[in-house]
Amino acid sequence: MALKTIKGIEEESWMEFKSIAAKDGIKMGKLFEQMLEEYKKRSEEAWNKILHSGGILTDKEAEDMKRIARKTREEYGFRT
């Protein structure tokens, strides 16, 4: 197994990481893998919630916005 270096970690954060691994009785490498998997899972869940949630406007509200935008563009000074 090769030695890896992570730059920019505060001493307090490193000590907390080591303490969590020791408290759970697992090696730090395994803890890191678990944390990475959990991060990926939560990130994917968050994006799925954002991308696949229902719309924030009703169809009527969207049509009203389009109509207002069309009317505004017809006014003097706007190019169509």
C-alpha positions in Angstrom: 0.0 0.0 0.0 1.4 3.4 -1.0 1.6 6.4 1.3 -0.7 9.3 0.1 -0.6 12.9 1.0 -3.5 15.3 1.3 -2.4 19.0 1.4 -4.3 21.8 3.1 -5.8 19.9 6.0 -6.0 21.7 9.3 -4.5 19.9 12.3 -7.8 20.0 14.2 -9.6 18.4 11.2 -7.0 15.7 10.9 -7.2 14.8 14.6 -10.9 14.7 14.4 -10.7 12.4 11.4 -8.3 10.1 13.2 -10.5 10.1 16.3 -13.7 9.1 14.3 -11.8 6.2 12.7 -10.5 5.1 16.1 -13.9 5.4 17.8 -15.5 3.4 15.0 -12.7 0.8 15.1 -11.9 1.1 11.4 -8.8 2.1 9.5 -8.6 5.7 8.2 -8.4 4.5 4.6 -11.7 2.6 5.0 -13.3 5.6 6.7 -12.2 7.8 3.8 -13.7 5.4 1.3 -17.0 5.4 3.3 -17.1 9.2 3.4 -16.4 9.4 -0.3 -19.2 7.0 -1.1 -21.6 8.8 1.2 -20.7 12.1 -0.4 -21.3 10.8 -3.9 -24.6 9.3 -2.8 -25.8 12.5 -1.2 -24.6 14.6 -4.1 -26.5 12.5 -6.6 -29.6 12.6 -4.4 -29.5 16.4 -4.3 -29.1 16.7 -8.0 -31.9 14.2 -8.6 -34.1 16.3 -6.3 -33.3 19.5 -8.2 -33.5 18.1 -11.7 -36.5 15.8 -11.3 -38.7 17.7 -9.0 -41.9 19.3 -10.2 -42.0 22.7 -11.9 -42.1 25.8 -9.9 -44.6 27.5 -12.2 -48.0 26.3 -13.3 -48.6 26.2 -17.0 -50.9 29.3 -16.7 -48.1 31.2 -14.9 -45.6 30.3 -17.5 -48.0 31.4 -20.3 -48.6 34.7 -18.5 -44.9 35.3 -18.3 -44.4 34.6 -22.0 -47.3 36.9 -22.9 -45.9 39.7 -20.8 -42.4 39.2 -22.3 -43.8 39.3 -25.8 -45.8 42.5 -25.1 -42.7 44.1 -23.5 -40.6 43.3 -26.6 -43.1 44.9 -28.9 -42.7 48.3 -27.1 -40.4 50.9 -28.5 -36.7 50.3 -28.1 -36.8 46.5 -28.1 -35.6 44.6 -31.1 -37.6 41.5 -32.2 
